[in-house]
Amino acid sequence: MSVQKLLAFLGCWLAAGFLNAAEIKGFIYDSTTNETLVGANLMVKGTLIGASTNADGSFHIIDLKSGTYTIEV
């Protein structure tokens, strides 16, 4: 296989991987006070993937495969 064909194959393979990548981001609010929760821990149910909310209550989970997920707080 020529170097050009190999590079083209690797480029397509990497692009396909990025196209299937998904992310979840948002804010976590207290259901009683409606204030954002700082430092709340989240987990994607059934995985070891998670995140914590930052100073403004937001979170960002990356490198997920496309699909439907349940977030546990």
N, C-alpha and C positions, 0 to 999 in steps of 0.2 A: 504494500500500500504506500502510495507516495505521501510525502509530508503534507502537501496541500490537501489531499483527501482526508488525512488523519486530522488535521486542524479543523477542516470543515465539519467532520463528524463530531469532534469534541465540542465545537461551538454549538451545534444543534442539540447535542445531548445536554449541555449546560443550560441552554435556553429553555429546553423542555422542563428541566428541573425547576427553574425559576418561575415558569408559567403555572406550575402546579402548587407553588408556595402560596400560603394564605397567612393572614394576620388578623388578630382581634385586638381592638383598642376601644377605650371608652372611659367612663367615670363610674365610680361606685358611690352611691348616696345612702345615707341613713334613712330608712323608711319612715321614721317618726318625725325627725327634724328636717329632713330633706337637705341636710348639709353633706358635703363630700366627706368621705372617710379617708384619712391619711394613714398609710401603713397597713391597710387591709391586705390580707393574703388571698390570692385567687389560685385555683387549680382548674385545669381542664380535666373534667371528669373522665376517669379511666386511663389517665396518662400520668406521667411524672412531670409534666410541663406546667409551669405556673409563673406568677409574677406578684409583685406588691404594688400598691398604689403609691404615688409620689406625693409631694407637698400640696398639689392641687386636687388630689383624689383620682388622678388619671392613671391608666395602666396601658401597657402595650405588650402583646404576646406575638412573637414572630416565628417563622419557620414551621408553620403547620401545613399539613396537606389540605387541599380544598375539601370541604365537607361541612357537616353540621356538628356542632359541639355544644356541650353543656358546661357552664362555668359555675364552680362552687366557690363561695366566699366564706 
